[in-house]
Amino acid sequence: MIAPRRNGSAVRRSARSNAAVQVRELRIDLRSRFRAAVREHALFLGGIAAYWVIAVAAGAHALAAPGWAVLVGSSIWGVLAVTDLAATGVERVARTRLARLPADWLRRRTRDPVEALRIMLGASGISAILLTFGAAKPLIGRLASYRWDGVFTAWDRVLHGGTNPWVLTQALPGGAVTSLVLDRMYLGWYPVLFVACLAAVLVDRPALRQQYLLSLLLIWSIAGTAMAFAFASGGPVYFQAFTGHTGTFVPLGAEFPRLELWAPALQQKLWAVHVAGDGVAFSGISAMPSVHVAAAALVCLLARRLHPALGLAGLAFWILIMVGSVYLGWHYAVDGYVGTVFALVSWWATGVLARWWLDRPAEVWYGGAIRWLLPRRAPARSRQPQHAATRDSAHAAVGRKAARARPRDVALRNRNKA
């Protein structure tokens, strides 16, 4: 049997209708994926909002932190997008294909709007944490009293057999080379932390990503801010200035000026800002717990989950930061121990929390909050023209209904005539 020929206008109408249906389905799918991305980061963003509100209420100059954080997050995605465009241009000019795995991975992160949203949410959140922390840290010198240095010095001696840990670190072999390595590595903590945060934001494993982000939030907000206020201490390099006792840490760093290390100059600048009370961001002095060591432990934990070889490199990085913090006089050893334990507990707790949050049905937990931000529209009625078979079945149904009703109508008319 030859199918009836359809005229051109009918074909065009059918094509437009099919295209409209595909666009509508794509829009619904994109909306649901956007909603899932926002929900994935809901705990992280909620914790950041609470941290920011408390810091501002305490007097931190962090009102502009959210705006700057969004700008930084968008800039990071913009850098990735520019890199993608540059890679595409190289491929077209050279008429060759770059490494398939990195190129496809980069395109998926930059060209998919949902992945771009995830990158900007994670990067903006991390930026908001750091900016809020930097604005709150100068308050330690104004609101807290440094009275714990003597206690932590005593704890160090008890834990290390009656000897100050900095004496043990000064006995390390290598002399000037060891001092230079520890000094440069301690300040190299910042780029390593940046790379770790970028890897966590870009990794395609939601539970691991949220575990790292939530752990980072706990380290900077609770350990770096709340505990720093509760256990305010200056560290070995400022022991004499805060306690008035001489002799305990005077020999520490006696040879540092000769080696041209960066740590002594930075310590002097921090003390000058502290004495002046200028309130410069990130300028507050706090030793307990060591955020440097806690963040290094978190980097080690993340690297271990990404690859065993990276885990070994992360472990070496944590050891160098732990030893360097004591060797250079920034921290007591107990500061690093507490920071490491805090990082381990946070990693375990946030891992359980992240898996629990991502596995639960969305409607149970966030109610209508996300649906209010991203409302789910009812699907529009299809405007596709009815086919002949559909019309015939509809007419047949109407005829059957009329046939069932006909005997009752005849009986009713006969009763009326009678």
N, C-alpha and C positions, 0 to 999 in steps of 0.2 A: 504493500500500500504506500503510495507516494504522499508524503506530508504536505499539507497545504502551504503554499508560498506566503511568506509574511512580507508586507510592504516595508519600505525603508523607515517610515516614521515609527512603526511599531517596534522595529529592531532598536532604533535609537532610544525610545522610551524605556524599553527593557534594560538596555545598557545603563542608562542614567539611573534607573531604579536599583539595579544591582550595585552600582558604584556608591549610591547613597547608603545602601544597607552595609556595605563594607566599611565606609567611613564611620557610620554610627557604631558598628561593632568595635572598630579600632579606638574610637573615642571612649567607649565604655571600658574597654580593656585598659587603656592608658589611665583613666580615672581610678580604676581599682588598683593599679600598680602604684600610682601616686599616693593613694590612701595607705597602701601597705608600707611604702617607704617612710611616710610620716609616722605611722604607728610604730615602726621598728625603732625609731629614734625618740619615741615619746618619753621614756624613762630618763634617757640621757639629757634631753632638752629640759625636762621638768626639774631635774636636779640642778642643772646650770641656772635656771631661773630662780630657784630657791637660794642658791649660793650668792647670786648677784643681788637679790633683794636684801639678804642679811648683811652683805658687805656694804651696800649703800646706806642701809639703816644705821650701821655702825660708824659711818662717817667717811667711807672710802669714796674717792672721786672717780667713780666708775659709771657715771650716767651714760657716757658715750661708748662704753664697751660693746654693747650689742651692735651698734651701727658699724663700728670698726671691725667687729668680728665677721659680720656679713660681707663687708668689703674684702676682707682677707680670704674668706672662703670662696667668694666669686672669683677673686684673682687667681687662686690656685687652680680652679677649673679652667679659667681663661688661659693659663700657661699650658695646661694639658691640651686644650683645644688648638692653640697656636702650634704646639709640637706636632699634633696630628696633621694640621694643614701643611706644615713644613715637610713632614714625612711623605705626604701625598704628592707634594710638588716635586720632591726628589725622585719619587717613583716615576712620575710622568716625564720628567726631563731625561732621566737616565734610561727610561723604558725598561725598567727591571722592578722586581718585587723585593721589598725589604724582608727581613726575617718575619716569617708568617705569624708566629706566636705573639711577639711583642706588638706588631702592627695591628693585628686583629684585637688584641687586648686593649690597646689604646683607643681604637675606633669605637669599640663597644662602650668604653667608659665616657667618651666625649660626645658621641653622636646620639646616644640613647638619652632622652630627656629625664627618664626616671633615674638612671645611673648618675647623670649630672646632678640631680637633686640630692641623691645620697652623698655624693662627694661634697657638695656645698653644705649640707647639714652637718656632716662630720667635721669638716675643716672649720666651719664657722663656730661650732660648739667648742672645739679645742681652743680656738683663738679667744673665745669669750672667757673660758676658764683661766687662761694665762693672763689676759688683761685684767680680769677681776682680782686675781691673785696679786698681780703687780700693784694694783691700786690699794689693796688691803694690807700689804706687807709693811709699808711705812707706819701704819697705826700701832704696830707692836711696840716701837720705841716710845710712843706717847701714852698708850693705854695699859701696857703691861710693865711689870717690875722684874728685872733680871736677878733672880735670887736662887736659881737652880744650878749654877755653875759648880759650886762646892759639892753639891750632892752628886752630880754626874761624874765629877773627878774622883770622888770616893768610890762610886760604883765601878769605874774603870779599873781602879787599883784592885778592888776585890775580885773582879772577873779575870784579871791578868796576873795573879799571884803577887800582888803588892807593888807592881811596876806600872808606871804610866805607859799606855800603848804607844805614844809618840816616840818613846825611847826605843821600843822594839822596832818601829819602822825606820828609825834613823840608822839602825844596824844593818839595813838591807845592803847587799853588795851592789856595786856599780858606781857609787859615788855621784859625780856630777851628771852622768848619763841617766841614772835612775831619777834624779831630781828633775831633769828636763822632761823626761818621758811622763812622769806623774803630773807635772805642772801643765804640760800641753794637753795631755789626755783629759785632765779635770775640766779644762775650759772647752775641750772638744766634745764634752758632753752635750752641748747645745745642738750642733748639727746632727749628732747621732739620734738625739731625741726627735728632731724634726723628721729624719728619715723614717724612724719607727712609727711616728704618728701618721705620716703619709702612707706607709705600707698598710697600717690598720684601716685607714679610710678607703683605700683602693682594693683591699682583699675581698674576694668574692665568697666570703663565708660569714653570713650575718651574725651567727652566734659568737664567733671569735671576734668580729668587729665590735659588737656591743660589749663583750667582756672586757676588751681593752679600753674602750671609751669610758665605761663606767668605773673601771679601776683607776684610770687617770683622773677622773673627777673626784673620787674619794681621796686619792693621794694629795691632790692640790688643795682641796677644800677642807678636809678633816685633818690630815697629817700636816700639811703645809700652812694651814691658817688656824684652825681651832686648837690643835695641840701646840702649835707654836706660841699662841697666846697663853695657854694654860701652863706650859713648861718653858717659859721664856728664859733663854740662856744665850750667851755670846759665843761660846766655843773657846778653845785653848788660846787662840791668838788674842782674844779680848779678855782673858781671865783676869789679868791684873787690873785692867781698867774698870771692870764691873765689880770685882770683889775687894780690891785694894791690897790683896796679898801678893807679895813678891817672892820670886825664887822658884815657883812651881814650874812655870813654862817660859821663864826668861831665856834659857839656852835654845828654846825651839826657834828654828829659822835663823840662827846666828850667821850661817854661811849663805843664806838665800840671796842677799844683795850682791854678793860676789859672783853668783851664778847667773844673774840677770833673769830671774824668774818673773813670771807675770803675776803670780799670786800675791806677793807682798805689796806691790803697787796697788792692786785692786782692793786689798784689805785696808790700806791707808785711805783710799778714796771713800770706801764705805763708812769708815769711822768718821771722817770729816763731815760727810753728809748727815750721819747720825747726831753728831755734836751740834751741827748747825740747825737741825730740825727742819730741813727744807721739804721733806715729804716727797722726795723724788720717787717715781715708780720703781719698784723692785729693789729699793735701797735699804729696806729694813734688815736688821741683824737678828738672825734666829739660828739656833743650832739643833735643837731637839724638836722633832726627829729630822734626820737628814733627807730632804726631798731629793737631793742628787742621788743618794744611794737607793732610795725607794724607787725612783724612776728608772735607774739602771737595772734594778731587779725586775721591774716590769718589762723593760726592753728584752731582758734575757728570757722571760717567760713567753713573750710573744714570738721571739726568734725561734725558740724551741718548738713551738706549735707550727711554725712555717716550714722549718727544715732542720734536721738534726745538726748539720754542719753550722747553720746559723745559730743554733742553740749553744754550741761550744764557743763561738765567737762572742755571743752575748754573755756567757759566763765569764770569759776573760775580761770583757768590758766591765762587768760588775765588780770583779776583784780589783781591777785597777782603780776604779772610782772609790771603792771602799778603803783601800790602802792609801790612796792619794788624799782623801778627805782628812785622814788622821796625820799623815806625813806633812802636809802643808799647813796644818793647824786650823783648818776650817771647823772640824767637828771632833767631839769626843767619840771614842769607839762605840760607846753605847748608843749614840745617836744613829749610827749606821745600822746597828743590830735592830733597833726598834723600827727603823725605816724599812729594813728588809722583811721583818716579820709582818709589818703592816701591809706591805705589798703582796706577800704570799696569802695572807688572810683575805685581802681585798680581791685578789685574783680568783680564789676559790669561791667566795661568796657571790661575786658578780657573774661567774660562770654558771652557777646554779640559777641565779636570778635571770640572766639573759635567756637561758634555755626555757625556763618556766614562762617568761613573758612571750617569747616567740611561738611557743607551742600552744598557748591558750587561744580560744576563739576570740576574735577581735571585739565582737559585740558585747561580750560579757564584761570586759574590763574598761574600755574607754567610753562606753555608752554612746551618747550622741555628740560628744565633743568633736571628734574627727569628722563625723557625718555632717556636723554643722559647718565645719570649715570646708569640707569637700562633699557637698550633698550628692546623694545618688539619685539621678533623674530616672523617672519611669521611661522605659523604652517607648519610642513613638510608634504609632501604628504604621504598618507597612503600606506603602502606596503602590505596591505591585499590582498590575492588572490581573483580574481573575481569569484563569484559564477556562476553556469550554467545559472540561470535565468537572471543575469546581462548581461552575454555574449549574450544570446538569444535576449534580448531586444535591445542590441546594433546592432546585425546583422539585426534585423527586421527594425530598424530605417534606416540603410544604404540601405536596399532593398527598402523601401518606397521612399527614396530620388532618387534612381536610376529609379524607376518606374515613378516618376513625370518628370524626365529629359528625358525619352525615347521618348515620342511623339515629343518633340522639335528636338531631334537628327534625327528622321526619316524625319521630314519636311525639315530640313537643308540638309540632303543627297539628297532628291528629288529635291530640288531647285538647288543643284550643278549639278545633272545629266541633268536637263533641260538647 
